[in-house]
């Protein structure tokens, strides 16, 4: 069965880091992001809003083998854990990896769940945040 083959090939990628992405937190980018989300907190002139990291350094986890499963993607949500503020001028490195892969059958058929984790580290080597997200293929 193709679905089982896809799930097994994706499971082989668990824990394998994707190429890292690096970016500098720029004041103008933070300002535009805060405006876009409608958050006028004056703190955002020196720090980045919490979800800014996804816009700053998106990690590409293109999983070609998942394209063989189903016909479309759903976003199963993201959960952040924050350790310290991300400040204007910080250089952030984001590294993602597949954490879990499993399949469920529901009323609309089979669904493939891919759980990914991304670590965000500043220029001093300190982890500032972690992201755990879910991609669903149906």
N, C-alpha and C positions, 0 to 999 in steps of 0.2 A: 504494500500500500504506500502511495506517495507521501501521505501525511506522516506516517510513522518514520519514513526515511528523512523527511524534512526535520521533524522534531529531533531525531537522533543527531543529524548533522549540526543543528543549532546547539544542542547540548554540548557538543564537542568544543564549542566556542566559549563556554562558561569560564569566566575568570581571565580570558585573554583580553589584554588592554587594546583599545583602539588607538590610533595615532592621537597624540595630545594636541590640543589647540591652545595657543597663547594669545593674550590680548591685554592691552593697558586700559585701565579704567579712566576714561576721559570725561571731564566735566560736562562738555556739550552733549555727549552721548547719554550721560546720566540724566541731564535736564530734559532731553527729548523723551527718554523712557518714562520719567516721572510724569511729564505732561500727557503722554499717551495713555497712561493708566489712571490719570485724573487724581494724582496724589501730589498736592502742593506743599508737603512737609518741608520746612526750611532746612531740615537736616540733610536733605538730598543735594545740597550744594557742596558738601564735603564727603558724604557717604553715598553708597548705592542702595536703592531699594532692594528688598530681599530677593525677588525673582529676576532681578536684572542680570544675574549670572548666565541665565539661559540665552539672553540676547547678546551678551558680551562674548561668550566663548562656547558656542554650541558644539557639542561633540557629535560627530557623524558616526552613527553605528549602522551603516548600510549593511543589511543582512540579505544578500541576494537570494540565499536559499529560502528565506521566508516568503519571497515573492511567488514561489511555487505553491504556496498554501493559500487557498481562498482567493478572494477578489478585491479586498479592500482593507484599509486600516482604520482602527478606532484608537483614540487616546484614552487609556485607562486611568490617567491621572498621574500627578507628580507629588512627591513629598520631600521637602527640604529639611535638613538639619543644619543649623547655623552655629558656628563656633566663635567667630569674631567678625566685626564689621568689615565690609569691603569699602576701602576708601579711594577717593579720586587720587590717581597717581599709582595705585597698586598695579603690579603686573601679575595677572592671574593665568595659571596653567590648569586646564581642564582635561582630565583623563577619564574616559568611560570604558565600561566593560559590561558584557552580559552576565547577569547574576543568577537568573533562573529561567527555565523554559518548561512550559507544561501545556497540556491540552485539556480542554473541557468540552463536554457536549451539553448543549442547552436546547431550548425549544426551537431555536432557529438553525440548529446544526452544530458542527464542530467549530471551536474557537481555539486559536493558538495564542498563548500568553507569553510575552517576552518581557522579563523584568530586567532593567538595566540600572546600573549605578554609575554616578559620575562624582569624582573628587575634584574640588576646586582648591588649589594651593597658591598662596601668594609668593612674592619674590623672596621672602625670608624662609620659604620651605614649610610654612605653617598651613595646615588645612583650615580654610575659612568656612567651607560648607561642603555638604554632601547632598546629592540628589538621588532619589530612588524613584524610578518611573516605570510605567507599564504601557507597553504597546500591545494591541490586540489585533490579530489578523483573522478575518472571517471570510 
